[in-house]
């Protein structure tokens, strides 16, 4: 027996699923001319943001910021490196870690793609600015439920 006898239209999880799919389609379509996938965009934008904050992030820091799996992050970063958008350099302080640096081409594409995605977000969530604090609260709450997670909203997606 479902908790939602009225059907899926009453389930917040189902509604979030449908909304997420619609938003992802809009982002994917808008990013297509840049040659970036959505996950490539997120990792490129987060690398730019962390660097802009004065950090030379390593792959693990980037994965944490983006909320992505570290192994998948490494695979996607190799593709971004092959496109000439960033370099992965061995960290002198920890030879197991790779420090990330955007190339001039990577910075330019990151900034262009951020504008594209922010424009899609503005259209998609038009008039729904109050949703951001709710999403931040839910994300922090979810992070607090996972062992080893640090709750709190993070910028840069």
BELGI-V36449 format. One record per residue. N is the residue number from 0. RES is the residue in one letter. PHI is phi as a letter, one per 30 degrees, with the letter a starting at -180 (NA if undefined). OMEGA is omega in degrees with one decimal (NA if undefined). Layout:
BEGIN
((N	RES	PHI	OMEGA) (N	RES	PHI	OMEGA))
END
This chain:
BEGIN
((0	X	NA	-179.6) (1	X	d	173.0) (2	X	d	-176.2) (3	X	b	-177.5) (4	X	d	177.9) (5	X	d	179.3) (6	X	j	-174.9) (7	X	e	-178.5) (8	X	d	177.4) (9	X	c	-176.9) (10	X	d	179.6) (11	X	d	178.8) (12	X	d	178.9) (13	X	d	178.6) (14	X	d	177.7) (15	X	d	177.5) (16	X	e	-177.8) (17	X	d	-180.0) (18	X	d	179.1) (19	X	d	178.9) (20	X	d	179.9) (21	X	d	179.2) (22	X	d	179.6) (23	X	d	177.1) (24	X	d	179.5) (25	X	d	179.3) (26	X	d	-179.4) (27	X	e	179.8) (28	X	d	-178.5) (29	X	d	-179.7) (30	X	d	-175.1) (31	X	e	-179.6) (32	X	d	-179.8) (33	X	d	-176.2) (34	X	i	179.1) (35	X	c	168.6) (36	X	d	-179.7) (37	X	d	-179.0) (38	X	d	176.0) (39	X	d	176.8) (40	X	e	-177.3) (41	X	e	-178.5) (42	X	d	177.4) (43	X	d	-179.3) (44	X	d	178.7) (45	X	d	176.3) (46	X	d	178.3) (47	X	d	-176.5) (48	X	d	179.4) (49	X	d	178.5) (50	X	d	179.1) (51	X	d	177.8) (52	X	d	175.6) (53	X	j	-178.8) (54	X	c	168.2) (55	X	c	-170.1) (56	X	d	169.4) (57	X	c	-174.6) (58	X	d	-179.3) (59	X	d	176.6) (60	X	d	179.2) (61	X	d	179.4) (62	X	d	178.3) (63	X	d	-179.6) (64	X	d	-176.2) (65	X	d	-177.1) (66	X	i	-177.8) (67	X	c	176.5) (68	X	d	-177.8) (69	X	e	-179.7) (70	X	d	178.1) (71	X	d	178.5) (72	X	e	179.3) (73	X	e	179.9) (74	X	d	-179.6) (75	X	d	178.7) (76	X	d	176.6) (77	X	d	178.3) (78	X	d	177.9) (79	X	d	176.6) (80	X	d	178.9) (81	X	d	177.4) (82	X	d	179.5) (83	X	i	-176.1) (84	X	c	178.5) (85	X	a	173.4) (86	X	b	176.4) (87	X	c	-176.2) (88	X	c	177.1) (89	X	d	178.8) (90	X	d	-179.6) (91	X	d	-179.2) (92	X	d	-179.3) (93	X	a	-173.4) (94	X	d	175.5) (95	X	d	-175.5) (96	X	c	176.3) (97	X	c	175.3) (98	X	d	-176.1) (99	X	c	175.8) (100	X	b	176.7) (101	X	d	172.2) (102	X	d	176.7) (103	X	e	177.6) (104	X	d	179.5) (105	X	d	177.6) (106	X	d	-179.7) (107	X	e	-179.7) (108	X	d	178.2) (109	X	e	-178.1) (110	X	d	177.9) (111	X	d	-178.5) (112	X	d	176.9) (113	X	d	177.8) (114	X	d	179.3) (115	X	e	-176.7) (116	X	d	178.2) (117	X	d	175.9) (118	X	d	177.3) (119	X	d	177.7) (120	X	e	-179.6) (121	X	d	178.0) (122	X	d	-174.4) (123	X	d	-176.4) (124	X	c	-178.9) (125	X	e	178.2) (126	X	i	-176.9) (127	X	c	-177.5) (128	X	e	-178.9) (129	X	d	-179.6) (130	X	d	-176.0) (131	X	e	177.9) (132	X	d	177.7) (133	X	d	178.7) (134	X	d	178.2) (135	X	d	179.6) (136	X	d	179.6) (137	X	d	178.7) (138	X	d	178.2) (139	X	d	178.4) (140	X	d	179.1) (141	X	d	179.6) (142	X	d	179.1) (143	X	d	179.3) (144	X	d	-178.5) (145	X	c	177.1) (146	X	d	177.1) (147	X	i	-179.6) (148	X	c	174.4) (149	X	c	-178.3) (150	X	d	176.5) (151	X	k	-179.6) (152	X	d	177.2) (153	X	b	-179.6) (154	X	d	170.2) (155	X	j	174.5) (156	X	c	NA))
END
